[in-house]
Amino acid sequence: MFFGQAAMLGESDLESKVLAAGSRAPDFSLPDPQGDVVDLAAMLARGPVVLTFYRGAWCPMCNLQLPALRDSLPAFTAAGASLVAVSPQLPDGSLTMAERHALTFPVLSDLRNVTARQYGLVFTMSAEVVDTARAIGVDFVAVNGNDTWELPIPATFVIDRQGVIRWVQAHADWRQRPQPQAILDALTALADEPE
């Protein structure tokens, strides 16, 4: 069921709504698991930002992607960039994800997908998918704190210091994620531009 929905979503037009390179990145202030608020504007004041939206700690691909990003963090930092991950799950879920994978970058909660919606990423899960998730123990009301049945499609943005999206990969088929090297290449291209 989940793989069938992944293929169906991949054939949808969801990706056409995602903010494209050249768009201004919507600012946000979101809580981390400890209740501290992280602002995009403050991160951009220090350099470019790699912003990744993931579905939640229950998602198998997210549990592969975030550790891969963690392992690439030294290279991102060497390129002058910060990394931040955002999901719609409650802060406890963000804490679970951060602790499970020893993540050393901010993992933020975007309750009700307010920020993900601004980036053009939100879709509503089908009743079939919600029922299948319940059958295997994923309770989205408990995980996300609401019954909207909405998720973001997985997406990664490279945002320059001026707040402009310079590179984006977003896939409605949740099994597809960008390789860390592609993100690093985008960061390197930013660094190579004349000031």
C-alpha positions in Angstrom: 0.0 0.0 0.0 2.7 2.5 1.0 4.8 1.7 -2.1 1.7 1.8 -4.3 0.9 5.3 -3.0 4.5 6.4 -3.5 4.3 5.5 -7.2 0.9 7.1 -7.5 2.2 10.3 -5.8 5.2 10.2 -8.1 2.9 10.5 -11.1 0.9 13.3 -9.6 1.4 17.1 -10.1 2.4 17.7 -6.5 5.9 18.7 -7.5 4.6 21.6 -9.7 3.5 23.4 -6.5 7.0 23.4 -4.9 8.9 26.6 -4.7 11.4 26.7 -7.4 15.0 27.9 -7.5 15.0 31.7 -7.7 12.1 32.0 -5.3 12.4 33.8 -2.0 12.5 31.2 0.9 9.7 31.9 3.4 11.1 32.7 6.8 10.1 30.6 9.7 10.6 30.3 13.5 10.0 26.7 14.6 10.7 24.8 17.9 13.3 22.2 18.5 12.6 19.3 20.9 13.8 21.3 23.8 11.4 24.1 23.1 14.1 26.5 21.7 12.9 28.4 18.6 15.1 28.3 15.5 14.8 31.1 13.0 15.7 30.8 9.4 16.7 34.4 9.2 19.2 33.9 12.1 20.7 30.9 10.4 21.1 32.8 7.1 22.9 35.6 8.9 25.7 33.0 9.4 25.7 31.6 5.9 23.7 29.4 3.4 21.2 26.9 4.8 20.4 23.4 3.7 16.7 23.0 4.6 15.2 19.5 4.4 11.6 18.5 5.0 10.9 14.9 6.0 7.8 13.0 6.9 8.5 11.7 10.4 10.4 9.3 12.6 8.1 6.5 11.4 9.2 6.8 7.8 11.8 4.3 6.7 13.4 6.5 4.0 13.6 9.4 6.5 15.5 7.1 8.8 18.1 6.6 6.0 18.2 10.1 4.8 18.8 12.0 8.0 21.8 9.9 9.1 23.3 10.4 5.6 22.9 14.1 6.0 24.4 13.9 9.5 27.5 12.1 8.0 27.8 14.9 5.4 27.4 17.7 7.9 31.2 18.3 8.2 31.4 18.9 4.4 28.3 21.2 4.5 29.9 23.1 7.4 33.2 23.4 5.5 31.2 25.0 2.7 29.9 27.6 5.2 26.4 26.2 5.4 24.0 25.2 8.2 21.7 22.2 8.1 18.2 22.0 9.5 15.5 19.3 9.2 11.7 20.0 9.5 8.8 17.6 9.9 5.1 17.9 11.0 5.6 15.7 14.0 5.3 16.8 17.6 8.5 17.8 19.4 8.7 14.4 21.1 8.9 12.7 17.6 11.6 15.2 16.6 13.5 14.3 19.8 13.1 10.6 19.0 14.6 11.1 15.6 17.5 13.2 16.9 18.4 10.8 19.6 17.9 7.6 17.5 20.4 8.9 14.9 22.6 11.1 17.1 21.7 14.1 14.9 23.9 17.2 15.6 21.8 19.6 13.6 18.4 21.2 14.5 15.4 18.9 14.0 12.3 21.1 14.1 8.5 20.6 14.5 6.3 22.3 11.9 2.9 21.7 13.5 0.0 21.5 11.1 2.6 21.9 8.2 2.4 25.7 8.3 5.9 26.1 7.0 5.8 23.2 4.6 2.6 24.7 3.1 4.5 27.9 2.4 7.1 25.9 0.5 4.4 24.2 -1.6 4.9 20.7 -0.1 1.7 19.6 1.6 -0.7 16.9 0.4 -3.5 15.0 2.1 -3.1 11.2 2.6 -5.8 9.0 1.3 -8.1 7.2 3.7 -6.6 3.9 2.6 -3.1 5.0 3.5 -4.2 6.3 6.9 -6.0 3.0 7.6 -2.9 1.0 6.5 -0.7 3.1 8.7 -3.0 2.5 11.7 -2.9 -1.2 11.0 0.9 -1.2 11.4 0.9 1.0 14.4 1.4 4.5 13.0 -1.2 6.9 14.6 -0.9 10.2 12.8 -3.1 12.0 15.3 -0.7 11.0 18.1 2.4 11.6 16.0 1.5 15.0 14.5 -1.0 16.2 17.1 -3.9 16.7 14.7 -6.2 14.9 12.4 -5.6 16.7 9.1 -3.9 13.6 7.5 -1.5 15.9 5.8 2.2 15.4 5.2 4.9 17.2 3.3 6.5 15.6 0.2 10.2 15.2 1.0 12.2 18.1 -0.2 15.6 19.7 0.3 16.4 23.3 -0.4 19.7 25.2 -0.6 19.1 28.8 0.4 21.7 31.5 0.0 22.5 34.2 2.5 20.1 36.6 0.9 17.2 34.1 1.5 16.9 33.0 -2.2 16.4 29.3 -3.0 19.3 28.4 -5.2 18.7 24.6 -5.5 15.8 22.3 -4.8 15.0 18.7 -5.0 11.4 17.6 -4.1 9.9 14.3 -5.0 6.3 13.3 -4.5 7.5 9.7 -4.6 8.8 9.6 -1.0 11.3 6.9 -1.8 13.4 9.4 -3.8 15.8 11.6 -1.9 18.7 13.7 -3.0 22.2 12.3 -2.5 24.3 14.4 0.0 26.9 14.9 -2.8 24.3 16.7 -4.9 23.6 19.1 -2.0 27.3 19.7 -1.5 27.7 20.4 -5.2 25.0 23.0 -4.9 26.8 24.6 -2.0 30.1 24.5 -3.8 28.5 26.3 -6.8 27.3 29.0 -4.4 30.8 29.5 -3.0 32.3 29.7 -6.4 30.0 32.6 -7.5 31.6 36.1 -7.5 30.5 38.3 -4.7 
